[in-house]
Amino acid sequence: MKTTIVASNSPITVVGGGQVGPDDLNDALQLAPMCVAVDGGANLAVAQGVEVAALVGDFDSVTSETLSRIPSARQFKLAEQETTDFDKALRSVAAPLIVAVGFSGGRVDHQLAALSSLARHPHQRCLLIAGTQLIFLAPPNLTLPTRAGDIVSVYPLAAVRGQSRGLEWPLDGLELSPLGRLGTSNRATGALTLSMDRPAALLMVPRDLMQQVAQALLQPDAAGWPALAE
């Protein structure tokens, strides 16, 4: 069941307890100043002096010291074990854009679960910082100011079709699928225009395009997909 815990008209940073680079949280907060912590991500936020607007998760990896520094009214323990903490956060936050850190690297099963959560919540425009890359669910339509030579990967989570302009190997006429043709390691020839027929493709682009990607995802023509039925 979806219950909104935090709602904002501005982008929100969601921080998890996975590997976080030295600039990840700061870069996210530059785009999205409000911070929602997911379980152990609160340890990092509190240690860096970041105000936590809400803490969600099952609290199995947040320290007692961290809990003591977050007002109890901002702590939302969701004890069910059928979904991951990142999944709980995505269904608990309402914002025009979510910037997520601390959900890549480390354990591969955790990272795969986070990528699946992006597809489980297609209505959320969520930008995942992952090392030198940005990962997000490709919206119905998107225009990005990529540069010639930029690596652009389109990874299908299910069978999906799309159209593209500005890729060395266009997507037009192709069906991508995880057990068939992939769209990884493509290259931009200039600005990218992309459209997809369903919410089943992850787009991966260079991290130094973060400001441009965030702006593109906030454009009306990049409107998210409908929410999946409960």
N, C-alpha and C positions, 0 to 999 in steps of 0.2 A: 504494500500500500504506500502511495506517495504522500508524504506529509512535508510541507514546506517549513523549514526551520529558520532559514535566513533568506530574505528577499532584498534585492537592491536594484536600483535603476542603473548602477554602474558595474563594471566588471569586478569579479571576486576572485581572489587567489585561494586555492585549496592546496594545502601542504600535507603530504603523507610522510610516513616513517621510513621510506626507502632511501636509496642513495641520493644525496643532494650535492651538487657541485657548489664551489665557493660563492658563485654569483647567482645561483638559481633562484633563491628566495627573493633576493633583492631585485633581480630583473623582473620577476613576476609581480612584485609589489609596485614597481614603477608603472606597470600597466593596470594593475588591479589592487588598489591600496587596502581594501577590506580583506581580512584573512580568516578563513575557516580552516581549522585543523582537523585532520583525520587521525584519530588515535595517537600513535607515537609521533606523528608530525607536530603535535603540540610541544613535545620536548624541544625540538629545534626552534619553533617560533618563540617560545618563552625564553630560551637561552639567548636568542638574538634580540630580545626586548621588543618583540612584535606583539601588539595587542591582538588577542584572539577573540573574534566576534562570536564564535561558536566552536565547540569541540563535539564532534560526533564520532561514533564507532562503538566497539565493544569494550574499549579501555583496557585491553589486555597487554598493551605495550606502552602505556603512558605512566610516568612515574608519579608517586604520591606527592613529591615535591612540585611537579608541574601542576597537578590537580589543585594543590593548595594555592596556586597563584592565578587560577582562573575562577572567576565567580561561579558558584554552583548554578546560578540561573542561566549560565551560558554552556553548561555541560548537558549533553543530550546522549545518554547511553542507549544504544540500539543493540540489544543483546542477541537478536536472532542470528543464526549462523548459516543461513541459506545464501547470503550474498556477502561480497567483500565490503570492507570499510569504504573503499573508493566508490563502490556502487551505492552504498548508503548515502555518501556525501552528494553524489550527483542527483539523487532523488530528493534530497533535502534542501537543495540550494536553487533559488530562482534568480537569475541574473542574465543580462544580455550576452555576457561572455565569462567563461570560467578559465582561469589560467592555473594549470595543475603542475606541481613539482613534488618530487619525492615518490614517484610511482614508476620509475624506470631504473634499470641497473639492478645489481644484486641478484636476487632469486628470479630466475626466468619465469617460474610459474606465477609469481606475483605480477610481473610485467605483462604476461599474456592475459591475465585476468583483467588488468587495467585496460588493455586494448579492447577486450571484449565488452567492457563496461561502456566504452565510447559508443559502440554500436547498439547496446541495450538502451541507451538514452539518446536517440538520434535528435531529439528536439533541443538538446543542450548543445550550445556552441562551446566546445571545450578544447583548449589548446594545451597539449601536454609537452612540457619541456623535457627532452630526453638527450642529454649530452650535447652533441653538436647539431642535433636535429630537433625539429618541431614535428609533432604527430597530431593529427586531428582527423575527424571523420569528414570526408569530402561532402560538402553541402550540395544541393541540387545544381547550383551555379556558382562559379567563383572566378574572379579575375585577380591575378597576382602580378606584381612587377618583378618577376624573376629575371635573372640576367643570363645571357648566353653562357652555357657551361655549368650552370647550377644543376646539381643532382636533384631530380624530382622522382620520387617513388610512389607508385599507386599500388597498394597491397589489398587484394580482395579478401574479404572475410566470408563471402559467398559469391555465387555467380552474379556478375554485375556488368553493365555496359556503360560506355560513356563516349563523349566527344571531346576533342581537345584541339587547341591551337597554341603553337609555341612550344611543342615538344618535338624532339628529333624523331621519335617514333610515335606517331599519332595513335590515339585510342579508337578512332572511328572504325566501326565495323567489327570490332573485336569483342569477344566475351572473355572477361577475366574471371578466374576462379582459383581458390587455394589449391586445388588438385589439378589445375590445368595451366593456362597461360597466366603468368604474373605480369605486373607492370613495374617491377622494381628496376632501379638503376637507369632510369630514363634521364635525358638531359634536356634542359630548357634551351631554346634557341633565341629567346627573348621573353617578353611578357607572356604569361600563361593565361589562357582562358579554358575553363574546364566545366563540363556538365556531366552529371551522373544520373542514371535512371532509378537508383534505389540507394538507401543508406547502408551500403555494404562495402565501402572502400575507404581505407585509411590513406591519407596523403602525408608524405614525409618530405620536408623541405629544409634547407639550411637554417640554422638557428638565428643567423644574423639578419634574417628577414622578419624577425618577431614583430616589430612594430607594424610593418606592412601587412603581415598576415592578420594580426589583430584588427587592424582597420578594415581589411577586406571582409573578415567574418562578421563585422558589425554593419556592413552595408545591407540595405533592404533586399538586393537581388541575391544575397547569400543566405536568405532566410533558411532556418533549420527545417528539418523534416518533422512530420507529425510524431507525437509521442507514440510509442508502442502500447498496445492494449495491455492492461494489467493482467 
